[in-house]
Amino acid sequence: MPPAITILLASILKPLDDTRMLGKFGRTLAGRVGTDVHVAGRHAPVPPHLPGNVHTHALLQGNRLSRARLAAQARYWQLLRRLQPQVVFVHAPELLPLTVLWQALGPGRQFIYDVRENYVLNIRTQAVYPAWARGLLAGLVRRLETLAAARAAGVILAEQSYADELPFAARPIVIENKYQPYDTQPPAARHRLPGVSEPLELLYSGTISELNGVWEAIRFVQWLRPAWPGARLTIIGACQQPGLLGRLEQAVAASAGAVRLVGGPALVPHAEVVAAIRSSHLGLLPYRPHPSTARCVPTKLFEYLASGLPAVVPPNPLWTAPVHAAGAGLAFDFQAATYPPVDSFVAQLQAAAFYPTGPDRTALWSTEAGKLHRLMDSIR
């Protein structure tokens, strides 16, 4: 008997193994009876052991060149026509125009817009685009999102703060980017760190960028090593800026073994990131203060909390609150011109008893999955 419903989840730049699109939304929706789930995105190794009713489709091969992006749009349109899904989850604003057109051309077609970032704020503040183009591009994206949201069967927000920031999001559902474990084996929390005479594995995971604090992470391990000689930093993730990557590779080579880089120009399978989390002693979140991140909870914070990894976070109340509630780590001003005496900070780390009640279960995706099911129930 054919599936009762076909669902397509799509992005152009997010990889096929994207933790939100495939790992959380895809796997959750695949658990619904009579459902066939298709995931389309940037080419990447597909995680093993996917459910039999989950299928993947590469829209973009290689880098972000404009010609490749246009070809990806054409592949998306062909996929819509071939699969004829009843519901489409749009995980990127650039796919909204074709999705709205597809919806208008046939009855019974519905789509849901998953707002993963405040794209307009990012365009205006992150200096990725030339100054002359930011206002034009931001205005275009906002008009597009407003038009699409009025026609969508639902709008999902990845952050609670977006409900106040995005005027087009009427009656949205907040589904946070919490951690979906790969197995049912509960992780063991690191209640105590090793002694200062032993190795200490520090971790910076996720997107590698200056805004996300990669230089601060290196500064931190260099500051720590005189008091903790075995401290070593692993930077694992992808860097989309060739100039930054070149400078970072030079810094790693000059670190005398204090820093290692995993990934860099290439996407890193999330299973490797999870393995790094489980083999590390201390996670770093050295984000620079910025309007685009100040009111967002980083995905890696949920991953660290749910995995029982002690963390050092900047003094952002939105981040320190869950860390303190779980006994998960310490606040630290990575932006300070002068860091405090290292011996006193090491003493705090040594004295701390982390995760007294175990890994933080409120950081798990299971708290969010029911919201996705209720949304699907409301539109079918």
Buried (B, 14 or more C-beta within 10 A) or exposed (E): EEBEBBBBBBBBBBBBBBBBBBBBBBBBBBEBEEBBBBBBBBBBEBBEEBEEBBBBBBBBEEEEEEEBBEBBBEBBBEBBEEBEBBBBBBBBBBBBEBBBEBBEEEEEBBBBBBBBBBBBBBBBBBEEBEEEEBEEBBEEBBEBBEBBBEBBBBBBBBBBBBBEBBEBBEEBBBBBBBBBBEEEEEBEBBBBBBEBEEEBBBBBBBBBBEBBBBBBBBBBBBBBBEBBBEBBBBBBBBBBEEEBBEBBBEBBEEBEEBBEBBBBEEBBBBBBBBEBBEEBBBBBBBBBEBEBBEBBBBBBBBBBBBBBBBBBBBEBEBBBEBBBEBBBBBBBEBEEEEBEEBEEBBEEBEEBEBBEEBBBEBBBBBEBBEBBEEBBEEEE
